[in-house]
Amino acid sequence: LAEAHRGILYVDEINLLDEGIANLLLTVLSDGVNVVEREGISISHPCRPLLIATYNPDEGPIRQHLLDRITMTLSSDVPLTLEDRVDVVDAATRFADFSDEVIAETDEETESARTQVVLAREWLKDVVIGEKQVKYLVDEACRGQVQGQRAELFAIRVAKAHCALNGRDRVEEEDLRKAVELAIIPRATVLDNQPPPEEQQPPPPPPPPQDEMPPEDQEEEDEPEDEDDDDDEEEEQEPDQIPEEFVFDPEGVIMDPSVMMFANQQKNSQGRSGRAKNLIFSQDRGRYIKPMIPKGEVKRLAVDATLRTAAPYQKPRRERDVAKGNAEKPVYVDKSDMRSKKLARKAGALVIFVVDASGSMALNRMSSAKGAAMKLLTESYQSRDQVSIIPFYGEEAEVLLPPSKSIAMAKRRLDKLPCGGGSPLCHGLSQAARVGINAMSGGDVGRVMVICITDGRANVSLAKSLKDPDAIKEDAPKASAEDLKEEVLDMAKKINAQGMQLLVIDTENKFVSTGVAEEIAQAANGKYYYLPNASEGEIAATAAGALSDLRS
């Protein structure tokens, strides 16, 4: 950091930095001073580098506090044309074989860019931004629901820098748009909204007839007067140039289609604040995060922290031990010095499909659920997700596919699709809750999502599914529809209380709909989708989207 002062500090894969180093970067970027204090040494030195960092959002999100202190965020995931891709391959191949020739060919362009940057630094002092232009940037930040004021401050600096780089002394429209794109959109919190459909532009009006066209001589005579008027106005005062339209509308929807792709890339790259839920902390498995005071038995001893804790007491302990007549030891460590390791490992999600396998549409529902489960399993290698399928039919539900990441096991278990009989919906949700609780207690699952594919109609009570003697005897009273509904809603609330997300896909025909499926989703504070003829692709896409929201 001392060597990087007034220079360039390049950080590769900044999202994978250790938490302690990330905190140090935050302090340096905020204060401009690095303080080193350890083992009786205290040193401070100035550190104001130009930070340039890269990261891959697929490998994990970047800390929001750190991202907020970075002025501009760019995306390298830009679609290229066929010609562009050919040029890239050709340039990379030639550079690998003849690097000196390629450098010599681009030396003139590099020198020109270097000169332009040096001149821009000098021009930057004279660049002027108007009050209306500042108000425009603040309005954009408010429409994007940006937290804090760093976005507006950085956007002003970006607009002025872009203006100076283009050799101008007054900020113009394109400078403001570039500032919004680079400084405000990465910090916006409303990127989930999609832009409204573009309305077809009306055709341009036809040109006026030839006999109505003004004579050319008259136009030429009028032009000098207009030019004189424009010159006078410019001499008096040049108005601030701001874009005619905002990038965000009042509800926060991005309206500029040219910016929409970049905004979506920023949304996908951020990952929000779900870092704690993406990790499972323990004392037995995972990556060493930091030392901690042990609670009970020490499973993994943090040797470094233990020695640091014991270091100040070595001299008195040695003197005391030698005075007792004992042989001198190299190191004296007491039980109070011991520190255990706090470990963390990545946590996947468990997707539990609870499928109504009763009635005439049972085979279609089971086939769609099977296809969706196979799609999620195929894509779950990197995210460590697991899938389970619980069909309910007859008088009870069964765990047809236990939580698994194995595609071969899923194919083997799902070859036979049971269906027909009654609809024990409550027992299906109960089984899902039991499977989810067991998975979370095992320590490899951080989130559980229950996807219930049903029409909401239950006709078998939970007591009957659990083989309660009073419910299965011949003269037992049949549960009413209202009791069955209350039973299902109560189970949905219990699923929510356990921290699981419930997603209900309603397959009921709207002409005979009772709306129970939507009530189930509301009781669990979950999501509701109406897909009467849901295919495996639609179910898989819905599940993937809900999982993405759950991780964020």
JOTAUR-V999498 format. One record per pair of residues at least 4 apart in sequence whose C-alpha atoms are under 8 Angstrom apart, sorted by the first residue. I is the first residue (numbers start at 1). J is the second residue. Records with the same first field share a line. If there is no record, write none. Layout:
I = J, J
This chain:
1 = 5, 9, 34, 47
2 = 45, 46, 47
3 = 7
4 = 8, 9, 47, 48, 49
5 = 46, 47, 48, 49
6 = 47, 48, 49, 50
7 = 48, 49, 50
8 = 49, 50, 51, 52
9 = 49, 50, 51, 52
10 = 51, 52, 53
11 = 51, 52, 53, 54
12 = 53, 54, 55
13 = 17, 53, 54, 55, 56
14 = 53, 54, 55, 62
15 = 55, 56, 59, 60, 61, 62, 63
16 = 59, 60, 62
17 = 21, 22
18 = 22, 289
19 = 23, 289
20 = 24
21 = 25
22 = 26, 66
23 = 27
24 = 28, 34
25 = 29, 66
26 = 30, 65, 66, 69
27 = 31, 32, 33, 34
28 = 32, 33, 34, 47, 48
29 = 48, 69
30 = 69
32 = 46, 47, 48
33 = 44, 45, 46, 47, 48
34 = 44, 45, 46, 47
35 = 42, 43, 44, 45
36 = 41, 42, 43, 44
37 = 41, 42, 43
38 = 42
51 = 70
55 = 62
56 = 60, 269
57 = 61, 62, 268, 269, 270, 271
58 = 269
60 = 271
61 = 269, 270, 271, 272, 275
62 = 66, 67, 270, 271
63 = 67, 273
64 = 68, 270, 272, 273
65 = 69
66 = 70
68 = 150, 187
69 = 150
71 = 154, 183
72 = 154, 182, 183
73 = 182, 183, 186
74 = 182
75 = 262, 265, 266
77 = 265
80 = 84, 85
81 = 85
82 = 86
83 = 87
84 = 88
85 = 89
86 = 90
87 = 91
88 = 92
89 = 93
90 = 94
91 = 95
92 = 96
93 = 97
94 = 98, 99, 102
95 = 99, 100, 101, 102
98 = 102
99 = 103
100 = 104
101 = 105
102 = 106
103 = 107
104 = 108
106 = 110
107 = 111
108 = 112
109 = 113
110 = 114
111 = 115
112 = 116
113 = 117
114 = 118
115 = 119
116 = 120, 165
117 = 121, 165
118 = 122
119 = 123, 165
120 = 124, 161, 164, 165, 166, 167
121 = 125, 164
122 = 126
123 = 127, 164, 167, 168, 169
124 = 160, 161, 164, 169
126 = 169
127 = 160, 163, 164, 168, 169, 170, 171
128 = 160, 169, 170, 171
129 = 133, 134, 160, 170, 171, 240
130 = 134, 171, 240
131 = 135, 240
132 = 136, 240, 242
133 = 137, 176, 240, 241, 242
134 = 138, 156
135 = 139
136 = 140, 242
137 = 141, 152, 155, 156, 176, 180
138 = 142, 152
139 = 143
140 = 144, 180, 184, 246, 247, 248
141 = 145, 146, 151, 152, 184, 188
142 = 146
143 = 248, 249, 250, 251, 252
144 = 184, 185, 188, 189, 190, 248, 252, 253
145 = 188, 189, 190, 252
146 = 151, 184, 187, 188, 189
147 = 187, 188
149 = 153
150 = 154
151 = 155, 183, 184, 187
152 = 156, 183, 184
153 = 157
154 = 158, 183
155 = 159, 176, 179, 180, 182, 183, 184
156 = 160, 179
157 = 161
158 = 162, 175, 178, 179, 182, 183
159 = 163, 171, 175, 176, 178, 179
160 = 164, 171, 175
161 = 165
162 = 166, 175, 178
163 = 167, 168, 169, 170, 171, 172, 175
164 = 168, 169
171 = 175, 176, 240, 241
172 = 176, 240, 241, 242
173 = 177, 241, 242, 243
174 = 178, 243
175 = 179
176 = 180, 242, 243
177 = 181, 243
178 = 182
179 = 183, 184
180 = 184, 185, 247
181 = 185, 186, 259, 262
182 = 186
183 = 187
184 = 188
185 = 263, 266
186 = 263, 266, 267
190 = 252, 253
191 = 252, 253, 254, 263, 264, 267
192 = 267
193 = 252, 253, 254
194 = 253, 254
195 = 253, 254, 255, 257, 260
196 = 253, 255
208 = 212, 213
209 = 213
214 = 218, 219
215 = 219
216 = 220
217 = 221
218 = 222
219 = 223
220 = 224
221 = 225
222 = 226
223 = 227
224 = 228
225 = 229
226 = 230
227 = 231
228 = 232
229 = 233
230 = 234
231 = 235
232 = 236
233 = 237, 238
234 = 238
246 = 255
247 = 254, 255, 256, 259
248 = 252, 253, 254, 255, 256
249 = 253, 254, 255
254 = 259, 260
255 = 260
256 = 260
257 = 261
258 = 262
259 = 263
260 = 264
261 = 265
262 = 266
263 = 267
264 = 268
265 = 269
266 = 270
267 = 271
271 = 551, 552
272 = 552
273 = 552
274 = 278, 551, 552
275 = 279
276 = 280
277 = 347, 446, 447, 551
278 = 346, 347, 348, 446, 551
279 = 344, 345, 346, 347, 446
280 = 344, 345, 346, 347, 443, 444, 446
281 = 286, 342, 343, 344, 345
282 = 286, 342, 343, 344
283 = 299, 300, 340, 341, 342, 343
284 = 299, 300, 343
285 = 343, 344, 345
286 = 343, 344, 345
287 = 343, 344, 345
288 = 341, 342, 343, 344
289 = 341, 342, 343, 344
290 = 341, 342, 343
291 = 302, 305, 339, 340, 341, 342
292 = 339, 340, 341, 342
293 = 338, 339, 340
294 = 298, 338, 339, 340
298 = 339, 340
299 = 340
300 = 340, 341
301 = 306, 338, 339, 340, 341
302 = 306, 338, 339, 340, 341
303 = 307, 339
304 = 308
305 = 309, 338, 339
306 = 310, 333, 337, 338, 339
307 = 311, 333, 337
308 = 312
309 = 337, 338
310 = 314, 332, 333, 334, 337
313 = 317
314 = 318, 331, 332
315 = 319
316 = 320
317 = 321, 332
318 = 322, 328, 329, 332
319 = 323
320 = 324
321 = 325, 326, 327, 328
322 = 326, 327, 328
333 = 337, 338
334 = 338
347 = 384, 444, 445, 446, 447
348 = 383, 384, 385, 386, 444, 445, 446, 447
349 = 383, 384, 385, 386, 445, 446, 447, 448, 449
350 = 385, 386, 387, 388, 403, 436, 439, 445, 447, 448, 449
351 = 385, 386, 387, 388, 448, 449, 450, 451
352 = 387, 388, 389, 390, 403, 432, 436, 448, 449, 450, 451
353 = 369, 373, 387, 388, 389, 390, 391, 450, 451, 452, 453
354 = 389, 390, 391, 392, 428, 429, 432, 450, 451, 452, 453
355 = 365, 366, 369, 389, 390, 391, 392, 452, 453, 454
356 = 362, 365, 366, 391, 392, 393, 423, 425, 452, 453, 454, 455
357 = 361, 362, 363, 365, 366, 391, 392, 393, 418, 419, 420, 423
358 = 362, 392, 393, 394, 419, 420, 421, 422, 423
359 = 419, 420, 421, 422
360 = 420
361 = 365
362 = 366, 419, 420
363 = 367, 417, 419
364 = 368
365 = 369, 453, 534
366 = 370, 391, 417
367 = 371, 417, 536
368 = 372, 534, 535, 536, 539
369 = 373, 389, 536, 539
370 = 374, 414, 536
371 = 375, 536, 537, 540
372 = 376, 536, 537, 539, 540
373 = 377, 387, 388, 389, 540
374 = 378, 407, 410
375 = 379, 540
376 = 380, 387, 540, 544
377 = 381, 385, 386, 387, 405, 406, 407
378 = 407
379 = 383
380 = 384, 385, 386, 405
381 = 385, 405
384 = 405
385 = 405
386 = 403, 404, 405
387 = 401, 402, 403, 404, 405
388 = 399, 400, 401, 402, 403, 404
389 = 399, 400, 401, 402
390 = 397, 398, 399, 400, 401, 428, 431, 432
391 = 397, 398, 399, 400, 418, 428
392 = 396, 397, 398, 423, 424, 425, 427, 428
393 = 397, 418, 419, 420, 421, 422, 423, 424
394 = 420, 421, 422, 423, 424
395 = 421, 422, 423, 424, 460, 464, 465
396 = 424, 427, 428, 465, 466
397 = 424, 427, 428, 431, 465
398 = 428, 431
399 = 431
400 = 413, 414
401 = 410, 413, 414
403 = 435, 439
404 = 409, 410
406 = 410
407 = 411
408 = 412
409 = 413
410 = 414
411 = 415
422 = 459, 460
423 = 457, 458, 459, 460
424 = 428, 458, 459, 460, 461, 462, 465
425 = 429, 456, 457, 458, 459, 460, 488
426 = 430, 458, 461, 462, 487, 488, 491
427 = 431, 461, 462, 465, 466
428 = 432
429 = 433, 488, 491, 492, 495
430 = 434, 491
431 = 435
432 = 436, 450
433 = 437, 495
434 = 438
435 = 439
436 = 440, 448, 500
437 = 441, 498
438 = 442
439 = 443, 444, 445
440 = 444, 445, 446, 447, 448
447 = 500
448 = 499, 500, 501
449 = 500, 501, 502, 503, 547
450 = 500, 501, 502, 503
451 = 502, 503, 504, 505, 543
452 = 502, 503, 504, 505
453 = 504, 505, 506, 507
454 = 504, 505, 506, 507, 508, 517
455 = 506, 507, 508, 516, 517
456 = 506, 508, 515, 516, 517, 520
457 = 516
458 = 481, 484, 485
459 = 479, 481, 484
460 = 464, 465, 479, 484
461 = 465, 479, 484, 487
462 = 466, 487
463 = 467, 468, 471
464 = 468, 471, 472
467 = 471, 472
468 = 472
469 = 473
470 = 476
471 = 476, 477
472 = 476
479 = 483, 484
480 = 484
481 = 485
482 = 486
483 = 487
484 = 488
485 = 489, 516
486 = 490
487 = 491
488 = 492, 520
489 = 493, 519, 520, 523, 524
490 = 494, 523
491 = 495
492 = 496, 502, 520, 521, 523, 524
493 = 497, 523, 524
494 = 498, 524
495 = 499, 500, 501, 502, 524
496 = 500, 501, 502, 524, 525
501 = 524, 525, 526, 550
502 = 521, 524, 525, 526, 527
503 = 521, 526, 527, 528, 529
504 = 517, 518, 520, 521, 526, 527, 528, 529
505 = 517, 528, 529, 530, 531
506 = 517, 518, 528, 529, 530, 531, 532
507 = 530, 531, 532, 533, 534
508 = 512, 513, 532
509 = 513, 532
515 = 519
516 = 520
517 = 521, 528
518 = 522, 528
519 = 523
520 = 524
521 = 525, 526, 527, 528
522 = 526, 527, 528
534 = 538, 539
535 = 539
536 = 540
537 = 541
538 = 542
539 = 543
540 = 544
541 = 545
542 = 546
543 = 547
544 = 548
545 = 549
546 = 550
547 = 551
548 = 552
